[in-house]
Amino acid sequence: MSSKVEVNGNSYTEFKQIDISDSLDDFARTARLIITEPANNSSIIKINDKVSIYLDDIKVITGYVEKISDSESDNSHDINIELRSLTADLIDSCCPDDLKFLEGVATYKDLVQKAIDALGLDITITDEVNISFSDEIKSAELGQTCFDFLNEYARKAQVFLNSDGDGNVLIRRPGGNLTTWLVEGNNILESRIELDYSQRFNSYTVYSNSNVTAEGNTDNLNVSGNAVDSIINSTRIFEKRAEKPMTADECANAAIEEANIRRIRGFKYSCKVSGFSGNDELWEIGKLVNIRDDKKGVNGAYVIKDINYTVTSGGDYTSMTMTLPDAYKLTAELPGSDAAAIDQATVYNEG
């Protein structure tokens, strides 16, 4: 277990604590350093300084300092330094004119590269998916942020926008198994499970929106699709009208997706382990990890959704939040299907 901080390319050791966070749902990694009162002002980390942090010799974040807060009491004087990955400018900046007049964009990577070039960012792209567009790309709207614009097409392409340790863009889908097991009573120091069925239903029906013909008549009003979550009581029913006209198959797929999203949101398993790696593999988001926690009935492979690395004088720790293994599949599965067999924790489902 080791950690290293570089500020503008130079080693920096005057810190009390490091916290680094990453999530499949976030485009930028974040970090906070707590440093002690420096011996002289020249050693203070300043706004816009470039910081890189390594854990177990792996660079996990690179970004510019955005926030500094100084707190002092009779017993302590701490300075908090906060930064985000270099992708932060894509999150915050509104779309430049080059994104409002799009030509020659064939792949999702092309679209992200156009945004990077338009802002003049010195970052690169790792594309693990290679998605091409079949439909014409619409231009960005006035006042729309680059991230909102790019994320709109990320959802359509069913990919995730994340950042890597160098602060570059990572286009990905979750995948890859870590070889180290997480076992309650062994390497799991703390664990927590949260099950919430309050927003789940037994029957999901999605109705098509209607087309209005030239004669003023409406089509598709009675077209619908259904999905069933068999674990939930039959007395719980959900219906909604789609935002656009759809076929019966499209309505059925939308109903399956609605059921699956609600099933996934109803499960959360969190744990804390010592260190940052297992079998020389860094714990990281998007990876599948096998868990055996018999006390909570969590057994099988789960996806790491959120992660937090902590470096303190009292020890180095990683806290992770997992979700169900089919949570980020390209195609949603019906709840209760073989692919979704690990549905919540059996201890709390079956008594």
Phi, psi and omega in degrees: 000121181212157177216150181212139178240133174241133177241116184053038177086355182251142180297139180228128186239355186275061177232150178263328185204148174231135172232126179234132181237146178212150181209148175299335183270000183247143180271345181226137169284154180234153179215149175227130174246134171255118181245154179278168179300122183289156179293329176208160186298336183293343182265359180286135172288136187246161175305137179076001171294143179270124185239134172237139180234133180247139172235127184049044177068013177249126178288123185249344176201142172222125180194179180258142178296126182249331184223141174224130175230140185241119180237138185221140174224185179296332187253346185208161175216100183247144175241124180262126180247128181236140178215161173234163177302163180299345177288354184302325180295329176290332179287317190270329189283142172287156184294125175292170183301329181299337178269356179263354178220085188267133174216147174068028177261109184255331183234165178295323177299320177302318182295315179295319180297323180296322178292319179298313181295320182296326179272348180074032182279144179263064177224161182243180181233133167251115183253108181268359188241319178061065180266131174255154180262133176265334179258160178293139179275127177278154182283160178291155180264157178300128178086352179285135179284156179301319181296314179301319179294311181293322183290331176301317179278336174296318178296318180294324180276353181056051175233168178245140173260114176230180176237155179259186184295336178272000181085008180275169181279136176238116175262120191210170161232147180300145178170163180098130182260131171281144186276339181278131174277147169259119188234126177297133182086356179241268181265354174275118181275320179218150177211157182209139175236140177231121177242129182222106180262005188295337181250018177255151182226162178279314183244130177240125177234127176247126179259143177290149168285168186258149168267142175255119182280173180299332180276358180092002179278162179246140176248161171072007183300326185259006178282131183209168175218153188228150172221154183232130172256096191293344180287335185269148181304141183294346180281355181258118187234138179233134176224149173204156177262130179293162181280347183215164176297138180218158174282172179298320178295319179295322177296319179296317178296322178293323178293319177298315181297317179300314180296319183291318179300316181292325177296315182296317181294342182275002182231133175211124175240126181237146177209162179235134180230162177278138178080189185240352188221159170222131183053040180063020176247123178293133170296128182207156182297154177084349181269149174271134179229138178277133182235139171229101178232086185295330181296328181252002177070025180256109182218122179137195182263134180227157181267132174283114183265314181231149181212147176221125177258135181232129176245120177222169176293338180272356179145166179249132186221154172236128175249132185230147171241128183251154173232178187293151188296335180260015186297327185240029175291154181298321181244128180295147178250149175296133174304137181092353179284169181301323182293336181249032187296328179276079184257098180069196185259124185296329181300319184269344177278323190248358177083000000 
